[in-house]
């Protein structure tokens, strides 16, 4: 009996380690040796490779100093995903910076990177699109520093000396080591952008002239033959959405994808829950994989702060409409009016700027962005459609957190 207990304890320990490693990769698909979960990923690399390939069709590469999970987004057109506080110009700078770093030696200064980027920005295609970059403007130096801080977070570069803020103030510079193996692992997919046309039929080449077309082509699954292979592709596509989004509405599915999901979402949810520690919630409207630990979501709700409390209030406002049977789209003007009223009612706790004229639009925009990212609403040009999952949220009695003046919302 004692021996059996030891074996059971060892099995549980292995299962827990594998779950932590898997969750770590879902949270950081490009993982460096400094990550706390990296040692577990290396220890259980064979299991993880097999699991991700079987359930999601994702390839996992584990090297001595990093691991790369080649995640493929379920929806490459989803504008709610991406680096925080990144706009179009910063994304362009990020892509150009990666190209510059690929051609550099083992180190580079922030100033040199900026100079090289100014040369790259002279490209006629970029210029025709309206992209301009110069180092004499502080806003663009801030953009460059934001890109460098993302590269630092990813482990692509490491600061050796200096300070980014000094560069923004034009009073100093920064020196970085370039980690070339991690740089080479940034792109995920079966085909490189430069070789894209060679993988497509002539009839498809026109489609990749657009950004959306190129993204779809870069992330598309390879053609398959046979019923078993087609079912595997369906399973991979749906598992990716549950792990990456993680919410699927039946109304968003059609054809064989909808039929497969209705029949298989129970077993699929159990497999994903067992491996990841997520909880599968199956409702009439669809399925969600809920992370009670709050580790796998880059957007949390509830949370402290004016913006987070405003988001909870708006979620409850939209949920009450659904509970009352009002399923139609909500005009943005009505949402602005609600936010003005909320700012007045909670002026004692919200930041002072929330009382300024027009602040309700900023508050509403931040709240709607968060709700859209959580798949709780669907946005149109002038309206917002609340989705069923928004009814999971109900605001409890507000309380002051410690000595802070912002409200803490309850789930």
CORPESUL-V732321 format. One record per helix or strand. SS is the DSSP state (H for helix, E for strand). FROM is the first residue (numbers start at 1). TO is the last residue. If there is no record, write none. Layout:
ss/from/to
SS/FROM/TO
SS/FROM/TO
This chain:
ss/from/to
H/2/27
E/30/32
H/38/43
H/45/56
E/60/62
E/66/69
H/88/103
E/107/109
H/110/120
H/124/128
H/138/154
E/157/162
H/164/168
E/174/178
H/180/184
H/193/195
H/197/199
H/202/204
H/207/209
H/211/219
H/227/244
E/247/249
H/250/252
H/255/276
E/279/282
E/286/290
E/304/304
H/306/323
E/330/331
H/332/345
H/352/355
H/359/373
E/377/379
E/383/386
H/388/392
E/399/400
E/407/408
